[in-house]
């Protein structure tokens, strides 16, 4: 028997190393790879969870009224700069409003817009995608036509036009973004539904006499939920960024609501003399979106949803 046929050469040592290969470690490297994926999920979940907790507890943890103005205390510097005042950890803005309080309430606005936008767009997109993928034929053609029309519409320009014509408000921003960001849900729901509609458990449901709505709700949706969860995290981050862009242009959340995008817009007049008024909300926005993307990547790996991007 040749050396290559020796069974001992194919047996790994208890510590995961391969005998005769100089103790080359195999299993620990896989464990490190798995831990790297989990680390992203844990880090993203921690960031999003912390921001969500701050948003929920905003009325009880803000040190000052975020709308109260004190013109005699304008542009007070943060605690790490010389001349900072102890009552305002992150200083004050151009109208003397406490920056930490407005940052905390800004987290509330961002999370509210992100979550409600995803709920709205998710219902629309998932419904269309599941119907098109399950029934096929003319129903699928109509869904594909709707998706193509939506992809041909520039989201930012349409949002600017609608908000500019109807006026800016929190409800209108959520509604506009929800009606414009459903296409990715539809594409993913349609493709995954087409993959699972002919599987055995769906055929068993038909044989058991289940109605079409029951099959869609009880059999199809639970088996494509992992893919939709990944899409939802991506859409939350996109909705938050779009709201910040609209608010920066003056067509998003109306003042005096403390949106992070609006805080950046209000601080641009002082950026050369007090740059921290832009850095603080900008860094907060970056960290939140980064955490949401880490959470989405971690969920994709954990749920085995594959690449839905």
C-alpha positions as CSV (number, residue, x, y, z in Angstrom):
1,X,0.0,0.0,0.0
2,X,1.4,3.4,-1.0
3,X,1.9,6.3,1.4
4,X,-0.9,8.2,-0.1
5,X,-3.3,5.3,0.7
6,X,-2.3,5.2,4.4
7,X,-5.5,5.9,6.5
8,X,-3.3,7.5,9.2
9,X,-2.5,10.4,6.9
10,X,-6.2,11.4,6.8
11,X,-6.8,11.4,10.5
12,X,-6.4,14.7,12.4
13,X,-5.0,15.0,15.8
14,X,-7.3,15.8,18.8
15,X,-6.1,19.4,18.8
16,X,-7.1,19.9,15.2
17,X,-3.6,19.6,13.7
18,X,-2.8,17.2,10.9
19,X,-0.2,14.5,11.8
20,X,2.9,14.5,9.7
21,X,2.3,18.1,8.6
22,X,4.4,19.8,11.2
23,X,1.5,20.4,13.5
24,X,-0.3,22.6,11.0
25,X,-3.4,23.9,12.7
26,X,-6.7,23.5,10.7
27,X,-9.6,23.8,13.1
28,X,-8.4,26.9,15.0
29,X,-8.3,28.8,11.8
30,X,-11.9,27.9,11.1
31,X,-12.8,28.9,14.6
32,X,-11.1,32.2,14.1
33,X,-13.0,32.8,10.9
34,X,-16.3,31.9,12.6
35,X,-15.4,34.2,15.5
36,X,-14.6,37.0,13.1
37,X,-18.1,36.7,11.6
38,X,-19.7,36.6,15.1
39,X,-17.6,39.6,16.2
40,X,-19.1,41.8,13.5
41,X,-22.6,40.6,14.5
42,X,-21.9,41.3,18.1
43,X,-20.4,44.7,17.5
44,X,-23.1,45.8,15.1
45,X,-25.8,44.6,17.5
46,X,-24.2,46.4,20.4
47,X,-24.0,49.7,18.4
48,X,-27.6,49.5,17.1
49,X,-28.9,48.3,20.5
50,X,-27.2,51.1,22.3
51,X,-28.6,53.7,19.9
52,X,-32.0,52.2,20.1
53,X,-31.9,52.2,23.9
54,X,-30.8,55.8,24.0
55,X,-33.6,56.7,21.6
56,X,-36.2,55.0,23.8
57,X,-34.9,56.6,27.0
58,X,-34.4,60.0,25.4
59,X,-37.0,61.9,27.6
60,X,-35.4,60.6,30.8
61,X,-31.7,60.8,30.1
62,X,-31.4,64.2,28.3
63,X,-29.7,66.7,30.7
64,X,-31.5,69.7,29.2
65,X,-34.5,70.5,27.0
66,X,-33.3,70.0,23.4
67,X,-35.5,72.9,22.2
68,X,-34.6,75.5,24.9
69,X,-32.5,78.4,23.6
70,X,-29.9,80.4,25.5
71,X,-28.5,83.1,23.2
72,X,-26.1,84.2,25.9
73,X,-24.5,80.7,25.9
74,X,-24.1,80.2,22.1
75,X,-21.4,77.8,20.8
76,X,-20.1,76.6,24.2
77,X,-17.3,74.2,23.5
78,X,-17.4,70.4,24.4
79,X,-15.8,69.0,27.5
80,X,-12.4,68.1,25.9
81,X,-11.7,71.7,24.9
82,X,-10.5,74.6,27.0
83,X,-13.2,76.8,28.3
84,X,-15.9,74.1,28.4
85,X,-18.8,74.6,30.8
86,X,-19.7,71.7,33.1
87,X,-23.4,71.8,32.4
88,X,-23.0,71.1,28.7
89,X,-20.8,68.0,28.0
90,X,-20.9,68.4,24.2
91,X,-21.3,72.2,24.2
92,X,-24.2,74.2,22.7
93,X,-25.2,75.1,19.1
94,X,-25.6,78.5,17.4
95,X,-28.8,79.1,19.4
96,X,-27.5,78.0,22.7
97,X,-29.3,74.7,22.8
98,X,-27.6,71.8,24.5
99,X,-25.8,69.6,21.9
100,X,-25.9,66.4,23.9
101,X,-29.6,66.6,24.4
102,X,-30.2,67.3,20.7
103,X,-27.9,64.5,19.7
104,X,-29.9,62.1,21.9
105,X,-33.2,63.2,20.4
106,X,-31.6,63.0,17.0
107,X,-31.0,59.3,17.5
108,X,-34.7,59.0,18.2
109,X,-35.6,60.7,15.0
110,X,-33.2,58.6,12.9
111,X,-34.3,55.3,14.4
112,X,-37.9,56.2,14.0
113,X,-37.5,57.1,10.4
114,X,-35.4,54.1,9.6
115,X,-37.7,51.5,11.2
116,X,-41.0,53.0,10.0
117,X,-39.6,53.4,6.5
118,X,-38.6,49.7,6.4
119,X,-41.9,48.6,7.7
120,X,-43.7,50.6,4.9
121,X,-41.4,49.6,2.1
122,X,-41.1,46.0,3.4
123,X,-44.9,45.4,3.3
124,X,-45.1,46.8,-0.2
125,X,-42.0,45.1,-1.6
126,X,-42.5,41.7,0.1
127,X,-46.2,41.5,-1.0
128,X,-45.4,42.3,-4.6
129,X,-42.3,40.0,-4.7
130,X,-44.1,37.0,-3.1
131,X,-47.1,37.3,-5.4
132,X,-45.0,37.6,-8.5
133,X,-42.7,34.8,-7.5
134,X,-45.4,32.4,-6.5
135,X,-48.0,32.9,-9.2
136,X,-45.7,33.7,-12.1
137,X,-47.2,34.4,-15.5
138,X,-48.9,37.7,-16.0
139,X,-48.8,38.5,-12.3
140,X,-45.0,38.2,-12.4
141,X,-44.8,40.3,-15.5
142,X,-46.8,43.0,-13.8
143,X,-44.5,42.9,-10.7
144,X,-41.4,43.0,-12.9
145,X,-42.9,46.0,-14.7
146,X,-43.5,47.8,-11.4
147,X,-39.9,47.0,-10.2
148,X,-38.5,48.3,-13.5
149,X,-40.5,51.5,-13.3
150,X,-39.4,52.0,-9.7
151,X,-35.7,51.5,-10.6
152,X,-36.0,54.1,-13.3
153,X,-37.1,56.7,-10.7
154,X,-34.3,58.6,-9.0
155,X,-35.1,58.4,-5.3
156,X,-33.4,61.6,-4.1
157,X,-34.8,63.8,-6.9
158,X,-38.3,62.5,-6.4
159,X,-38.1,62.9,-2.6
160,X,-36.8,66.4,-3.0
161,X,-39.6,67.3,-5.5
162,X,-42.4,65.8,-3.3
163,X,-41.2,67.3,0.0
164,X,-40.5,70.6,-1.8
165,X,-44.1,70.7,-3.1
166,X,-46.0,69.5,-0.1
167,X,-43.7,70.9,2.7
168,X,-41.4,69.1,5.0
169,X,-42.7,67.0,7.9
170,X,-41.7,63.9,9.7
171,X,-44.7,61.9,8.5
172,X,-44.2,63.0,4.9
173,X,-40.5,62.0,5.0
174,X,-41.3,58.5,6.3
175,X,-44.1,58.1,3.8
176,X,-42.1,59.2,0.8
177,X,-39.1,57.1,1.7
178,X,-41.3,54.1,2.4
179,X,-43.0,54.4,-1.1
180,X,-39.6,54.7,-2.8
181,X,-37.5,52.0,-1.2
182,X,-39.5,48.9,-1.7
183,X,-37.7,47.6,-4.8
184,X,-35.0,45.6,-3.1
185,X,-37.6,43.8,-0.9
186,X,-39.6,43.0,-4.1
187,X,-36.5,41.6,-6.0
188,X,-35.3,39.4,-3.1
189,X,-38.8,38.2,-2.2
190,X,-39.6,37.3,-5.8
191,X,-36.3,35.4,-6.4
192,X,-36.5,33.5,-3.1
193,X,-40.2,32.7,-3.5
194,X,-39.5,31.2,-7.0
195,X,-36.8,29.0,-5.3
196,X,-39.1,27.6,-2.6
197,X,-42.5,27.4,-4.3
198,X,-41.8,24.0,-5.8
199,X,-40.3,22.4,-2.7
200,X,-41.8,19.4,-1.0
201,X,-43.3,21.2,2.0
202,X,-45.3,23.5,-0.3
203,X,-46.5,20.5,-2.2
204,X,-47.5,18.8,1.1
205,X,-49.4,21.9,2.1
206,X,-51.3,21.8,-1.2
207,X,-52.1,18.1,-0.7
208,X,-53.3,18.9,2.9
209,X,-55.9,21.3,1.4
210,X,-54.4,24.5,2.6
211,X,-55.6,27.7,0.9
212,X,-53.3,29.8,-1.2
213,X,-53.2,32.7,1.4
214,X,-52.4,30.2,4.1
215,X,-49.5,28.7,2.1
216,X,-48.1,32.2,1.4
217,X,-48.2,33.2,5.0
218,X,-47.4,29.9,6.8
219,X,-45.1,28.2,4.3
220,X,-43.5,30.8,2.0
221,X,-42.9,33.8,4.2
222,X,-41.2,32.0,7.1
223,X,-38.7,30.4,4.7
224,X,-37.7,33.6,3.0
225,X,-37.6,35.7,6.2
226,X,-33.9,35.3,6.6
227,X,-33.2,37.0,3.3
228,X,-35.7,39.8,4.0
229,X,-34.1,40.4,7.4
230,X,-30.8,41.2,5.7
231,X,-32.5,43.5,3.2
232,X,-34.2,45.2,6.1
233,X,-30.9,46.2,7.8
234,X,-29.6,47.6,4.5
235,X,-32.8,49.6,4.0
236,X,-32.7,51.0,7.5
237,X,-29.2,52.4,6.9
238,X,-30.2,53.8,3.5
239,X,-33.3,55.5,4.9
240,X,-31.3,57.1,7.7
241,X,-28.8,58.4,5.2
242,X,-31.5,59.7,2.8
243,X,-33.3,61.5,5.7
244,X,-30.0,63.1,6.7
245,X,-29.4,64.2,3.2
246,X,-32.9,65.7,2.9
247,X,-32.6,67.4,6.2
248,X,-29.2,68.8,5.3
249,X,-30.8,70.4,2.2
250,X,-33.6,71.8,4.3
251,X,-36.3,69.5,2.9
252,X,-36.3,66.7,5.5
253,X,-37.3,66.9,9.1
254,X,-38.4,70.5,9.9
255,X,-36.7,72.5,12.6
256,X,-36.6,72.7,15.5
257,X,-36.7,68.8,15.5
258,X,-33.1,67.7,16.2
259,X,-32.3,65.5,13.2
260,X,-28.6,64.7,12.8
261,X,-28.7,65.9,9.1
262,X,-30.3,69.1,10.2
263,X,-27.7,69.6,13.0
264,X,-25.0,69.2,10.3
265,X,-26.8,71.8,8.1
266,X,-27.2,74.2,11.0
267,X,-23.5,73.9,11.9
268,X,-22.1,74.5,8.5
269,X,-22.1,78.2,9.1
270,X,-19.7,77.7,12.0
271,X,-17.5,74.9,10.6
272,X,-14.4,77.0,10.2
273,X,-14.5,78.4,13.8
274,X,-16.3,75.6,15.7
275,X,-15.9,72.5,13.6
276,X,-17.1,70.2,16.3
277,X,-20.7,71.3,15.6
278,X,-20.4,69.2,12.4
279,X,-18.0,66.5,13.6
280,X,-20.3,65.3,16.5
281,X,-23.5,64.6,14.5
282,X,-21.4,63.4,11.5
283,X,-19.6,60.9,13.6
284,X,-22.8,59.7,15.3
285,X,-24.4,59.2,11.8
286,X,-21.3,57.3,10.6
287,X,-21.2,55.0,13.7
288,X,-24.9,54.2,13.5
289,X,-24.9,53.3,9.8
290,X,-21.6,51.3,10.2
291,X,-23.2,49.4,13.1
292,X,-26.3,48.6,11.0
293,X,-24.2,47.3,8.2
294,X,-22.2,45.1,10.5
295,X,-25.4,43.8,11.9
296,X,-26.7,43.1,8.4
297,X,-23.6,41.2,7.4
298,X,-23.6,39.2,10.6
299,X,-27.2,38.3,10.2
300,X,-26.5,37.2,6.6
301,X,-23.8,34.8,7.8
302,X,-25.8,33.6,10.8
303,X,-29.0,32.9,9.0
304,X,-27.3,31.5,5.9
305,X,-29.2,34.0,3.7
306,X,-26.4,34.2,1.1
307,X,-25.5,37.4,-0.7
308,X,-28.7,39.5,-1.4
309,X,-26.9,42.6,-2.4
